[in-house]
């Protein structure tokens, strides 16, 4: 006579709401800082193109700052 035994195990992991909110917050801050960084690079590139190069950009900045 053959006997077969089947065992089922259930594992449920519950993460708290605060952990999920922390992940959402970290992701939101990361995406926002990446967008701000891209905007800053675009602004610097635009300033260099409009002023005629990096040296002109710095000299125009200094002259605007000093007056």
Secondary structure as GFF3:
##gff-version 3
##sequence-region A 1 67
A	DSSP	alpha_helix	17	51	.	.	.	ID=ss1
A	DSSP	alpha_helix	54	66	.	.	.	ID=ss2
###
